[in-house]
Amino acid sequence: KDDPEFKELKIFFRPVPLVTGENGDRAMALNSKRHIQELDAKVDAYIKPCDQMGTRRNFSETVYSTSKKPLIGLVKDDVMGKWGATATIYPSHDSIGNQAARMIKELFRSKKVSDIMPEWPQKYGVAVDLQKAKQFGIEIPVELLQMAGENIVR
Protein backbone atom coordinates (compact mmCIF):
# COMPACT_ATOMS: atom_id res chain seq x y z
CA LYS A 1 0.00 0.00 0.00
CA ASP A 2 2.98 2.33 0.47
CA ASP A 3 4.63 1.57 -2.87
CA PRO A 4 3.89 4.46 -5.29
CA GLU A 5 3.92 2.06 -8.25
CA PHE A 6 0.84 0.33 -6.82
CA LYS A 7 -0.98 3.31 -5.30
CA GLU A 8 -3.92 2.93 -7.72
CA LEU A 9 -4.26 -0.80 -7.09
CA LYS A 10 -7.37 -1.91 -5.23
CA ILE A 11 -7.72 -5.40 -3.85
CA PHE A 12 -11.09 -6.84 -2.96
CA PHE A 13 -11.34 -9.74 -0.53
CA ARG A 14 -14.43 -11.86 -0.06
CA PRO A 15 -14.49 -14.54 2.63
CA VAL A 16 -15.84 -17.98 1.88
CA PRO A 17 -16.56 -20.21 4.89
CA LEU A 18 -14.38 -23.29 5.27
CA VAL A 19 -16.12 -26.50 4.30
CA THR A 20 -14.30 -29.63 5.40
CA GLY A 21 -14.57 -33.11 4.03
CA GLU A 22 -13.89 -34.86 0.77
CA ASN A 23 -15.83 -32.35 -1.35
CA GLY A 24 -15.18 -29.29 0.81
CA ASP A 25 -13.19 -27.45 -1.86
CA ARG A 26 -16.00 -27.98 -4.37
CA ALA A 27 -18.59 -26.62 -1.94
CA MET A 28 -16.38 -23.60 -1.20
CA ALA A 29 -15.87 -22.94 -4.91
CA LEU A 30 -19.63 -23.04 -5.46
CA ASN A 31 -20.08 -20.69 -2.48
CA SER A 32 -17.62 -18.27 -4.11
CA LYS A 33 -19.69 -18.02 -7.28
CA ARG A 34 -21.88 -15.19 -5.95
CA HIS A 35 -18.75 -13.20 -5.03
CA ILE A 36 -17.29 -13.74 -8.50
CA GLN A 37 -20.53 -12.52 -10.08
CA GLU A 38 -20.61 -9.49 -7.78
CA LEU A 39 -16.97 -8.55 -8.40
CA ASP A 40 -16.72 -9.28 -12.12
CA ALA A 41 -17.55 -5.73 -13.24
CA LYS A 42 -15.21 -4.24 -10.60
CA VAL A 43 -11.99 -6.19 -11.19
CA ASP A 44 -9.42 -6.61 -13.95
CA ALA A 45 -8.32 -10.07 -12.78
CA TYR A 46 -8.76 -12.66 -10.06
CA ILE A 47 -5.95 -14.06 -7.93
CA LYS A 48 -6.38 -17.55 -6.55
CA PRO A 49 -6.29 -17.80 -2.74
CA CYS A 50 -3.58 -19.83 -1.02
CA ASP A 51 -5.81 -22.02 1.11
CA GLN A 52 -7.69 -25.33 0.81
CA MET A 53 -9.92 -23.92 -1.91
CA GLY A 54 -7.08 -22.24 -3.78
CA THR A 55 -4.85 -25.25 -4.17
CA ARG A 56 -7.52 -27.36 -5.80
CA ARG A 57 -9.16 -27.45 -9.23
CA ASN A 58 -12.73 -26.41 -8.41
CA PHE A 59 -12.09 -22.72 -7.67
CA SER A 60 -10.18 -22.20 -10.95
CA GLU A 61 -12.94 -23.86 -12.93
CA THR A 62 -15.60 -21.82 -11.14
CA VAL A 63 -13.84 -18.51 -11.83
CA TYR A 64 -13.26 -19.41 -15.47
CA SER A 65 -16.86 -20.52 -16.06
CA THR A 66 -18.44 -17.63 -14.11
CA SER A 67 -16.21 -14.66 -14.88
CA LYS A 68 -15.24 -12.65 -17.91
CA LYS A 69 -11.83 -11.83 -16.40
CA PRO A 70 -8.53 -13.75 -16.23
CA LEU A 71 -7.43 -15.77 -13.23
CA ILE A 72 -3.86 -15.80 -11.94
CA GLY A 73 -3.34 -19.27 -10.53
CA LEU A 74 -1.47 -20.64 -7.55
CA VAL A 75 -0.29 -24.06 -8.72
CA LYS A 76 1.19 -25.32 -12.00
CA ASP A 77 -1.95 -27.34 -12.79
CA ASP A 78 -4.02 -24.15 -12.86
CA VAL A 79 -2.55 -23.67 -16.34
CA MET A 80 -0.90 -26.94 -17.38
CA GLY A 81 -3.80 -29.06 -16.09
CA LYS A 82 -6.14 -26.69 -17.95
CA TRP A 83 -8.05 -25.85 -14.79
CA GLY A 84 -8.89 -22.34 -16.03
CA ALA A 85 -6.08 -19.93 -15.11
CA THR A 86 -4.49 -17.67 -17.70
CA ALA A 87 -1.11 -17.69 -15.94
CA THR A 88 0.50 -18.81 -12.73
CA ILE A 89 3.69 -18.30 -10.78
CA TYR A 90 4.05 -21.38 -8.61
CA PRO A 91 6.57 -22.66 -6.06
CA SER A 92 9.03 -25.12 -7.56
CA HIS A 93 8.35 -28.58 -6.14
CA ASP A 94 12.02 -29.53 -6.57
CA SER A 95 13.12 -26.48 -4.60
CA ILE A 96 10.55 -27.04 -1.86
CA GLY A 97 11.59 -30.69 -1.63
CA ASN A 98 15.24 -29.73 -1.21
CA GLN A 99 14.38 -27.16 1.45
CA ALA A 100 12.22 -29.67 3.33
CA ALA A 101 14.94 -32.33 3.11
CA ARG A 102 17.47 -29.91 4.59
CA MET A 103 15.12 -29.11 7.48
CA ILE A 104 14.44 -32.83 8.10
CA LYS A 105 18.19 -33.47 8.08
CA GLU A 106 18.49 -30.90 10.89
CA LEU A 107 15.86 -32.85 12.89
CA PHE A 108 17.91 -36.03 12.48
CA ARG A 109 20.88 -34.11 13.84
CA SER A 110 18.87 -33.48 17.04
CA LYS A 111 17.88 -29.91 16.31
CA LYS A 112 14.58 -28.93 17.95
CA VAL A 113 11.61 -28.26 15.68
CA SER A 114 11.21 -24.87 17.35
CA ASP A 115 14.77 -23.99 16.28
CA ILE A 116 14.16 -24.72 12.60
CA MET A 117 12.83 -21.62 10.91
CA PRO A 118 10.09 -22.04 8.30
CA GLU A 119 11.12 -20.85 4.85
CA TRP A 120 9.36 -19.36 1.85
CA PRO A 121 9.99 -21.24 -1.39
CA GLN A 122 13.28 -20.14 -2.91
CA LYS A 123 12.48 -20.89 -6.57
CA TYR A 124 9.37 -20.46 -8.67
CA GLY A 125 8.07 -21.62 -12.02
CA VAL A 126 5.84 -19.85 -14.52
CA ALA A 127 3.07 -21.26 -16.72
CA VAL A 128 1.00 -19.39 -19.31
CA ASP A 129 -2.07 -20.27 -21.37
CA LEU A 130 -1.72 -18.29 -24.62
CA GLN A 131 -5.27 -19.13 -25.75
CA LYS A 132 -6.75 -17.61 -22.60
CA ALA A 133 -4.40 -14.63 -22.75
CA LYS A 134 -5.63 -13.93 -26.29
CA GLN A 135 -9.25 -14.41 -25.18
CA PHE A 136 -8.74 -11.69 -22.53
CA GLY A 137 -6.71 -9.39 -24.80
CA ILE A 138 -3.49 -9.89 -22.84
CA GLU A 139 -0.12 -9.78 -24.58
CA ILE A 140 2.38 -11.93 -22.71
CA PRO A 141 5.88 -10.38 -22.60
CA VAL A 142 8.62 -12.43 -24.26
CA GLU A 143 10.58 -12.50 -20.99
CA LEU A 144 7.67 -14.20 -19.22
CA LEU A 145 7.34 -16.75 -22.04
CA GLN A 146 11.06 -17.47 -21.78
CA MET A 147 10.67 -18.02 -18.02
CA ALA A 148 7.75 -20.39 -18.69
CA GLY A 149 9.81 -22.51 -21.11
CA GLU A 150 7.83 -25.70 -21.74
CA ASN A 151 5.00 -24.58 -19.45
CA ILE A 152 3.00 -22.89 -22.19
CA VAL A 153 -0.44 -23.96 -23.40
CA ARG A 154 -0.75 -22.91 -27.06
Backbone as ProteinMPNN parsed JSONL, in Angstrom:
{"seq_chain_A": "KDDPEFKELKIFFRPVPLVTGENGDRAMALNSKRHIQELDAKVDAYIKPCDQMGTRRNFSETVYSTSKKPLIGLVKDDVMGKWGATATIYPSHDSIGNQAARMIKELFRSKKVSDIMPEWPQKYGVAVDLQKAKQFGIEIPVELLQMAGENIVR", "coords_chain_A": {"N_chain_A": [[0.811, -1.209, 0.0], [2.112, 1.151, 0.428], [3.82, 1.513, -1.666], [4.539, 3.545, -4.342], [4.235, 2.758, -7.001], [2.106, 1.041, -6.975], [-0.051, 2.47, -6.058], [-2.581, 2.998, -7.118], [-3.793, 0.573, -7.15], [-6.388, -1.579, -6.253], [-7.548, -3.951, -4.011], [-9.841, -6.491, -3.614], [-11.322, -8.419, -1.164], [-13.111, -11.357, -0.437], [-14.674, -13.284, 1.904], [-15.002, -16.818, 2.159], [-16.717, -19.321, 3.729], [-15.052, -22.007, 5.44], [-15.303, -25.294, 4.328], [-15.222, -28.508, 5.298], [-14.093, -31.858, 4.599], [-14.386, -34.457, 2.077], [-15.407, -33.289, -0.306], [-15.15, -30.63, 0.231], [-13.674, -28.472, -0.927], [-14.942, -28.188, -3.358], [-17.535, -27.412, -2.582], [-16.881, -24.961, -1.366], [-15.913, -23.561, -3.586], [-18.246, -23.39, -5.107], [-19.712, -21.818, -3.344], [-18.315, -19.478, -3.642], [-19.106, -18.444, -6.011], [-21.147, -16.46, -6.105], [-19.773, -14.251, -5.155], [-17.866, -13.924, -7.159], [-19.534, -13.259, -9.307], [-20.543, -10.846, -8.331], [-18.214, -9.277, -8.165], [-17.183, -9.194, -10.739], [-17.577, -7.048, -12.595], [-16.083, -5.135, -11.378], [-13.385, -5.752, -11.208], [-10.11, -6.333, -12.689], [-8.793, -8.686, -12.84], [-8.601, -11.95, -11.332], [-7.134, -13.376, -8.425], [-5.949, -16.368, -7.292], [-6.723, -17.826, -4.136], [-4.518, -18.77, -1.404], [-5.206, -21.245, 0.034], [-7.161, -24.044, 1.285], [-9.189, -24.123, -0.674], [-7.965, -22.741, -2.744], [-5.803, -24.279, -3.648], [-6.798, -26.304, -5.084], [-8.655, -27.728, -7.892], [-11.368, -26.927, -8.321], [-12.002, -24.181, -7.676], [-10.618, -22.671, -9.624], [-11.866, -23.576, -11.976], [-14.46, -22.674, -11.448], [-14.154, -19.867, -11.355], [-13.29, -19.426, -14.012], [-15.511, -20.336, -15.495], [-17.529, -18.655, -14.619], [-16.744, -15.998, -14.671], [-15.716, -13.086, -16.611], [-13.151, -12.377, -16.689], [-9.542, -12.694, -16.404], [-7.808, -15.289, -14.551], [-5.266, -15.497, -12.179], [-3.286, -18.064, -11.338], [-2.339, -20.425, -8.706], [-1.039, -22.828, -8.505], [0.882, -25.06, -10.587], [-0.788, -26.741, -12.126], [-3.036, -25.174, -12.494], [-2.741, -23.892, -14.909], [-1.304, -25.736, -16.64], [-2.714, -28.099, -16.211], [-5.001, -27.352, -17.288], [-7.005, -26.073, -15.787], [-8.183, -23.584, -15.754], [-6.879, -21.143, -15.307], [-5.197, -18.216, -16.552], [-2.538, -17.59, -16.267], [0.214, -18.522, -14.125], [2.327, -18.235, -11.296], [4.251, -20.348, -9.626], [5.338, -22.19, -6.709], [8.392, -23.959, -6.954], [8.413, -27.405, -7.005], [10.644, -29.07, -6.812], [12.513, -27.377, -5.582], [11.214, -26.813, -3.15], [11.132, -29.383, -2.101], [13.874, -29.886, -1.718], [14.45, -27.928, 0.209], [12.791, -28.791, 2.303], [13.942, -31.31, 2.789], [16.446, -30.533, 3.741], [15.696, -29.316, 6.141], [14.576, -31.5, 7.494], [16.822, -33.072, 7.731], [18.191, -31.577, 9.628], [16.567, -32.101, 11.833], [17.14, -34.811, 12.231], [19.652, -34.507, 13.126], [19.335, -33.84, 15.691], [18.307, -31.295, 16.169], [15.986, -29.018, 17.554], [12.516, -28.795, 16.691], [11.377, -26.299, 17.089], [13.557, -24.696, 16.707], [14.076, -24.673, 14.067], [13.679, -22.692, 11.414], [10.8, -21.774, 9.544], [10.563, -21.59, 5.969], [10.141, -19.546, 3.071], [9.329, -20.582, -0.261], [12.173, -20.929, -2.378], [12.56, -20.941, -5.096], [10.731, -20.441, -8.141], [8.258, -21.342, -10.613], [6.86, -20.661, -13.857], [3.841, -20.58, -15.673], [1.858, -20.345, -18.612], [-1.14, -19.746, -20.374], [-1.653, -19.328, -23.589], [-3.893, -19.213, -25.248], [-5.983, -18.432, -23.543], [-4.94, -15.989, -22.692], [-5.046, -14.54, -25.096], [-7.817, -14.579, -25.462], [-8.584, -12.845, -23.404], [-7.405, -10.537, -24.232], [-4.743, -10.081, -23.566], [-1.343, -9.436, -23.865], [1.411, -11.398, -23.657], [4.519, -10.808, -22.248], [7.695, -11.378, -23.843], [9.803, -12.073, -22.151], [8.503, -13.285, -20.001], [7.408, -15.505, -21.261], [9.775, -16.801, -21.935], [10.656, -17.44, -19.372], [8.678, -19.254, -18.697], [9.185, -21.384, -20.395], [8.769, -24.692, -21.239], [6.283, -24.711, -20.144], [3.844, -23.782, -21.401], [0.675, -23.33, -22.681], [-0.591, -23.677, -25.801]], "CA_chain_A": [[0.0, 0.0, 0.0], [2.977, 2.326, 0.471], [4.633, 1.574, -2.872], [3.889, 4.458, -5.29], [3.921, 2.061, -8.248], [0.839, 0.326, -6.824], [-0.983, 3.312, -5.297], [-3.924, 2.934, -7.715], [-4.263, -0.8, -7.088], [-7.373, -1.905, -5.226], [-7.718, -5.397, -3.85], [-11.095, -6.842, -2.963], [-11.338, -9.739, -0.531], [-14.427, -11.865, -0.062], [-14.49, -14.543, 2.635], [-15.843, -17.981, 1.878], [-16.563, -20.206, 4.892], [-14.382, -23.285, 5.273], [-16.119, -26.504, 4.3], [-14.297, -29.634, 5.395], [-14.568, -33.112, 4.025], [-13.887, -34.864, 0.767], [-15.827, -32.351, -1.346], [-15.178, -29.289, 0.811], [-13.194, -27.449, -1.86], [-15.997, -27.985, -4.371], [-18.591, -26.624, -1.943], [-16.383, -23.596, -1.197], [-15.871, -22.94, -4.911], [-19.629, -23.039, -5.458], [-20.08, -20.689, -2.48], [-17.619, -18.272, -4.109], [-19.693, -18.02, -7.28], [-21.876, -15.186, -5.95], [-18.753, -13.197, -5.027], [-17.291, -13.738, -8.499], [-20.53, -12.521, -10.081], [-20.612, -9.486, -7.78], [-16.97, -8.55, -8.404], [-16.718, -9.281, -12.117], [-17.549, -5.731, -13.239], [-15.215, -4.244, -10.596], [-11.993, -6.187, -11.194], [-9.425, -6.61, -13.949], [-8.323, -10.072, -12.778], [-8.755, -12.664, -10.064], [-5.952, -14.062, -7.932], [-6.384, -17.546, -6.55], [-6.286, -17.798, -2.736], [-3.577, -19.831, -1.016], [-5.813, -22.02, 1.112], [-7.689, -25.329, 0.815], [-9.923, -23.922, -1.91], [-7.08, -22.238, -3.778], [-4.846, -25.248, -4.168], [-7.518, -27.364, -5.799], [-9.155, -27.45, -9.232], [-12.732, -26.406, -8.414], [-12.09, -22.719, -7.673], [-10.181, -22.203, -10.949], [-12.94, -23.859, -12.934], [-15.604, -21.815, -11.137], [-13.841, -18.511, -11.826], [-13.257, -19.412, -15.472], [-16.859, -20.518, -16.062], [-18.439, -17.629, -14.105], [-16.211, -14.659, -14.879], [-15.241, -12.646, -17.914], [-11.83, -11.828, -16.404], [-8.532, -13.745, -16.231], [-7.434, -15.77, -13.229], [-3.862, -15.802, -11.939], [-3.339, -19.27, -10.529], [-1.469, -20.643, -7.553], [-0.286, -24.059, -8.723], [1.192, -25.319, -11.999], [-1.946, -27.341, -12.787], [-4.02, -24.154, -12.864], [-2.552, -23.67, -16.34], [-0.899, -26.937, -17.38], [-3.798, -29.064, -16.089], [-6.138, -26.693, -17.952], [-8.053, -25.852, -14.793], [-8.887, -22.337, -16.031], [-6.078, -19.93, -15.11], [-4.488, -17.67, -17.7], [-1.115, -17.688, -15.942], [0.503, -18.805, -12.726], [3.694, -18.297, -10.785], [4.051, -21.377, -8.607], [6.569, -22.656, -6.061], [9.026, -25.121, -7.561], [8.352, -28.583, -6.138], [12.022, -29.528, -6.572], [13.125, -26.482, -4.602], [10.551, -27.039, -1.858], [11.589, -30.688, -1.632], [15.241, -29.729, -1.212], [14.381, -27.161, 1.445], [12.218, -29.665, 3.334], [14.944, -32.334, 3.105], [17.471, -29.914, 4.586], [15.119, -29.114, 7.482], [14.444, -32.827, 8.102], [18.188, -33.466, 8.083], [18.491, -30.901, 10.893], [15.863, -32.849, 12.885], [17.908, -36.026, 12.481], [20.877, -34.111, 13.836], [18.869, -33.481, 17.041], [17.876, -29.905, 16.311], [14.576, -28.93, 17.951], [11.61, -28.262, 15.678], [11.211, -24.867, 17.351], [14.769, -23.99, 16.279], [14.162, -24.723, 12.601], [12.828, -21.618, 10.908], [10.087, -22.038, 8.296], [11.115, -20.846, 4.851], [9.362, -19.365, 1.849], [9.988, -21.243, -1.389], [13.278, -20.136, -2.911], [12.483, -20.894, -6.568], [9.374, -20.458, -8.669], [8.066, -21.624, -12.019], [5.842, -19.846, -14.522], [3.075, -21.257, -16.716], [0.997, -19.393, -19.307], [-2.068, -20.275, -21.374], [-1.721, -18.294, -24.623], [-5.27, -19.126, -25.752], [-6.748, -17.614, -22.599], [-4.396, -14.632, -22.755], [-5.633, -13.933, -26.292], [-9.246, -14.41, -25.175], [-8.744, -11.689, -22.529], [-6.709, -9.393, -24.801], [-3.49, -9.889, -22.839], [-0.121, -9.779, -24.583], [2.383, -11.926, -22.705], [5.881, -10.383, -22.597], [8.623, -12.429, -24.257], [10.579, -12.503, -20.99], [7.668, -14.202, -19.225], [7.34, -16.746, -22.039], [11.062, -17.472, -21.777], [10.67, -18.021, -18.02], [7.749, -20.393, -18.692], [9.81, -22.513, -21.112], [7.832, -25.703, -21.741], [5.005, -24.578, -19.451], [2.996, -22.894, -22.187], [-0.436, -23.955, -23.405], [-0.746, -22.905, -27.055]], "C_chain_A": [[0.847, 1.263, 0.0], [3.857, 2.474, -0.765], [3.927, 2.453, -3.907], [3.489, 3.782, -6.606], [2.54, 1.393, -8.188], [-0.231, 1.151, -6.118], [-2.412, 3.266, -5.84], [-4.553, 1.544, -7.62], [-5.256, -0.978, -5.947], [-7.541, -3.419, -5.202], [-8.997, -5.634, -3.076], [-10.971, -8.256, -2.408], [-12.777, -10.116, -0.222], [-14.218, -13.192, 0.658], [-15.485, -15.611, 2.177], [-15.637, -18.932, 3.042], [-15.887, -21.529, 4.531], [-15.401, -24.412, 5.304], [-15.143, -27.671, 4.295], [-14.894, -30.861, 4.716], [-14.067, -33.304, 2.609], [-14.229, -33.873, -0.34], [-15.897, -30.917, -0.837], [-14.729, -28.211, -0.151], [-14.219, -27.175, -2.957], [-17.12, -27.13, -3.807], [-18.143, -25.175, -1.767], [-16.326, -22.865, -2.54], [-17.275, -22.528, -5.345], [-20.126, -21.866, -4.614], [-19.423, -19.385, -2.937], [-18.26, -17.684, -5.36], [-20.412, -16.676, -7.173], [-20.908, -14.017, -5.809], [-18.135, -12.884, -6.386], [-18.249, -12.922, -9.354], [-20.616, -11.067, -9.622], [-19.382, -8.664, -8.173], [-16.592, -8.422, -9.877], [-16.624, -7.925, -12.818], [-16.568, -4.778, -12.556], [-13.732, -4.575, -10.705], [-11.44, -6.383, -12.6], [-8.992, -8.07, -14.016], [-8.617, -10.638, -11.402], [-7.423, -13.297, -9.706], [-6.435, -15.186, -7.036], [-5.876, -17.499, -5.114], [-5.364, -18.965, -2.408], [-4.099, -20.558, 0.217], [-6.323, -23.329, 0.523], [-8.398, -25.17, -0.519], [-8.966, -23.551, -3.051], [-6.132, -23.245, -4.369], [-5.501, -26.333, -5.02], [-8.115, -26.843, -7.108], [-10.473, -26.661, -9.264], [-12.828, -24.888, -8.452], [-11.693, -22.157, -9.04], [-11.287, -22.399, -11.979], [-14.148, -22.963, -12.706], [-15.352, -20.384, -11.612], [-13.919, -18.469, -13.347], [-14.655, -19.521, -16.078], [-17.825, -19.402, -15.671], [-18.038, -16.222, -14.53], [-15.891, -14.365, -16.335], [-13.836, -12.061, -17.789], [-10.83, -12.969, -16.189], [-8.285, -14.078, -14.762], [-5.93, -16.007, -13.21], [-3.849, -16.94, -10.933], [-2.301, -19.326, -9.431], [-0.571, -21.859, -7.741], [-0.112, -24.286, -10.228], [-0.021, -25.858, -12.753], [-3.039, -26.332, -13.128], [-3.949, -23.844, -14.35], [-2.317, -24.994, -17.061], [-1.931, -28.057, -17.286], [-5.083, -28.558, -16.715], [-7.323, -26.53, -17.004], [-8.781, -24.533, -15.015], [-8.08, -21.069, -15.878], [-5.391, -19.517, -16.406], [-2.98, -17.781, -17.492], [-0.969, -18.047, -14.473], [1.999, -18.691, -12.472], [3.588, -19.208, -9.57], [5.384, -21.764, -7.965], [7.099, -23.911, -6.752], [8.994, -26.291, -6.58], [9.744, -29.117, -5.828], [12.675, -28.686, -5.479], [12.529, -26.691, -3.216], [11.011, -28.368, -1.258], [12.992, -30.618, -1.046], [15.256, -28.968, 0.106], [13.855, -28.035, 2.588], [13.228, -30.73, 3.756], [16.027, -31.768, 4.016], [16.954, -29.716, 6.009], [14.969, -30.45, 8.208], [15.811, -33.343, 8.544], [18.598, -32.831, 9.421], [17.796, -31.598, 12.069], [16.638, -34.111, 13.25], [19.222, -35.741, 13.199], [20.538, -33.511, 15.2], [18.52, -32.006, 17.235], [16.389, -29.898, 16.657], [13.746, -28.318, 16.82], [11.47, -26.747, 15.846], [12.429, -24.04, 16.926], [14.96, -23.998, 14.76], [13.16, -23.709, 12.051], [12.103, -22.042, 9.63], [10.648, -21.139, 7.192], [10.082, -20.686, 3.742], [10.054, -20.15, 0.749], [11.067, -20.33, -1.985], [13.238, -20.01, -4.426], [11.025, -21.043, -6.996], [9.392, -20.842, -10.14], [6.949, -20.742, -12.55], [5.144, -20.722, -15.549], [2.073, -20.266, -17.295], [0.123, -20.139, -20.302], [-2.275, -19.177, -22.414], [-3.122, -18.132, -25.205], [-6.116, -18.233, -24.845], [-6.252, -16.166, -22.608], [-4.992, -13.895, -23.949], [-7.114, -13.634, -26.071], [-9.499, -13.146, -24.341], [-8.002, -10.455, -23.038], [-5.406, -9.062, -24.102], [-2.327, -10.317, -23.719], [0.928, -10.187, -23.551], [3.788, -11.481, -23.132], [6.787, -11.57, -22.901], [9.399, -12.961, -23.063], [9.799, -13.507, -20.139], [7.538, -15.543, -19.949], [8.653, -17.524, -21.934], [11.164, -18.124, -20.402], [9.794, -19.266, -17.982], [8.352, -21.611, -19.399], [8.789, -23.447, -21.698], [6.441, -25.568, -21.137], [4.103, -23.548, -20.121], [1.925, -23.734, -22.866], [-0.68, -23.075, -24.62], [-2.102, -23.095, -27.672]], "O_chain_A": [[0.367, 2.33, -0.382], [4.57, 3.469, -0.895], [2.81, 2.129, -4.312], [2.519, 4.187, -7.247], [1.888, 1.203, -9.215], [-1.216, 0.595, -5.63], [-3.359, 3.476, -5.083], [-5.718, 1.364, -7.973], [-4.993, -0.575, -4.814], [-7.659, -4.068, -6.241], [-9.212, -5.051, -2.013], [-10.56, -9.175, -3.116], [-13.567, -9.275, 0.208], [-13.65, -14.124, 0.089], [-16.64, -15.326, 1.858], [-14.503, -19.32, 3.325], [-16.12, -22.092, 3.462], [-16.252, -24.476, 6.192], [-14.33, -27.8, 3.38], [-16.059, -30.872, 4.317], [-13.418, -32.434, 2.028], [-13.408, -33.644, -1.228], [-16.612, -30.086, -1.397], [-15.333, -27.14, -0.199], [-14.341, -26.044, -3.426], [-17.605, -26.221, -4.48], [-18.93, -24.254, -1.991], [-16.654, -21.681, -2.616], [-17.467, -21.441, -5.89], [-20.873, -21.018, -5.104], [-19.931, -18.303, -2.643], [-17.978, -16.542, -5.723], [-20.291, -15.842, -8.07], [-21.187, -12.917, -6.287], [-17.909, -11.721, -6.721], [-17.829, -11.997, -10.049], [-20.748, -10.162, -10.446], [-19.504, -7.478, -8.481], [-15.742, -7.599, -10.216], [-15.675, -7.686, -13.564], [-16.256, -3.72, -13.104], [-12.895, -3.754, -10.328], [-12.183, -6.572, -13.563], [-8.839, -8.631, -15.102], [-8.85, -9.904, -10.441], [-6.668, -13.708, -10.588], [-7.238, -14.97, -6.129], [-4.713, -17.166, -4.888], [-5.42, -20.014, -3.049], [-3.51, -20.491, 1.295], [-5.968, -23.69, -0.599], [-8.225, -26.001, -1.41], [-9.142, -23.996, -4.185], [-5.693, -23.074, -5.506], [-4.817, -27.175, -5.602], [-8.075, -25.643, -7.381], [-10.668, -25.821, -10.142], [-13.654, -24.349, -9.188], [-12.362, -21.261, -9.557], [-11.6, -21.495, -12.753], [-14.792, -22.535, -13.664], [-16.233, -19.76, -12.203], [-14.546, -17.573, -13.911], [-14.946, -18.86, -17.075], [-18.846, -19.221, -16.333], [-18.893, -15.358, -14.724], [-15.806, -15.265, -17.17], [-13.38, -11.336, -18.673], [-11.222, -14.08, -15.834], [-8.519, -13.265, -13.867], [-5.383, -16.64, -14.113], [-4.341, -16.798, -9.813], [-1.5, -18.41, -9.25], [0.533, -21.91, -7.198], [-0.877, -23.759, -11.035], [-0.256, -25.472, -13.899], [-3.888, -26.615, -13.973], [-4.968, -23.566, -14.981], [-3.049, -25.334, -17.99], [-2.017, -28.886, -18.193], [-6.115, -29.228, -16.684], [-8.47, -26.804, -17.355], [-9.894, -24.365, -14.516], [-8.545, -20.003, -16.281], [-5.049, -20.353, -17.241], [-2.236, -18.037, -18.439], [-1.902, -17.897, -13.683], [2.82, -19.012, -13.331], [2.913, -18.875, -8.596], [6.434, -21.675, -8.603], [6.333, -24.814, -7.09], [9.489, -26.181, -5.458], [10.003, -29.567, -4.711], [13.309, -29.217, -4.568], [13.256, -26.741, -2.223], [11.249, -28.465, -0.055], [13.27, -31.215, -0.006], [15.996, -29.327, 1.021], [14.397, -28.024, 3.693], [13.36, -31.023, 4.945], [16.476, -32.436, 4.948], [17.691, -29.925, 6.973], [15.209, -30.525, 9.413], [15.941, -33.969, 9.596], [19.265, -33.464, 10.24], [18.352, -31.68, 13.163], [16.778, -34.444, 14.426], [19.821, -36.631, 13.803], [21.334, -32.778, 15.788], [18.45, -31.534, 18.369], [15.62, -30.689, 16.111], [14.212, -27.441, 16.092], [11.448, -26.006, 14.863], [12.336, -22.819, 16.801], [15.9, -23.395, 14.241], [11.949, -23.862, 12.211], [12.722, -22.607, 8.728], [11.149, -20.049, 7.469], [9.259, -21.57, 3.507], [11.264, -20.365, 0.824], [10.886, -19.116, -2.08], [13.814, -19.078, -4.987], [10.212, -21.673, -6.32], [10.403, -20.688, -10.825], [6.19, -20.15, -11.783], [5.791, -21.522, -16.224], [1.506, -19.448, -16.57], [0.584, -21.051, -20.988], [-2.986, -18.205, -22.159], [-3.499, -17.034, -25.612], [-6.871, -17.386, -25.322], [-7.05, -15.231, -22.539], [-5.401, -12.741, -23.821], [-7.604, -12.569, -26.445], [-10.5, -12.458, -24.539], [-7.968, -9.432, -22.353], [-5.003, -7.9, -24.048], [-2.321, -11.425, -24.257], [1.283, -9.4, -22.675], [4.202, -11.75, -24.259], [6.661, -12.633, -22.293], [9.634, -14.166, -22.965], [10.372, -14.465, -19.619], [7.556, -16.597, -19.313], [8.648, -18.753, -21.854], [11.694, -19.227, -20.272], [10.132, -20.236, -17.303], [8.054, -22.748, -19.032], [8.014, -23.05, -22.568], [5.512, -26.245, -21.577], [3.661, -22.58, -19.501], [2.225, -24.72, -23.539], [-0.943, -21.879, -24.491], [-2.388, -22.519, -28.722]]}, "name": "protein", "num_of_chains": 1, "seq": "KDDPEFKELKIFFRPVPLVTGENGDRAMALNSKRHIQELDAKVDAYIKPCDQMGTRRNFSETVYSTSKKPLIGLVKDDVMGKWGATATIYPSHDSIGNQAARMIKELFRSKKVSDIMPEWPQKYGVAVDLQKAKQFGIEIPVELLQMAGENIVR"}
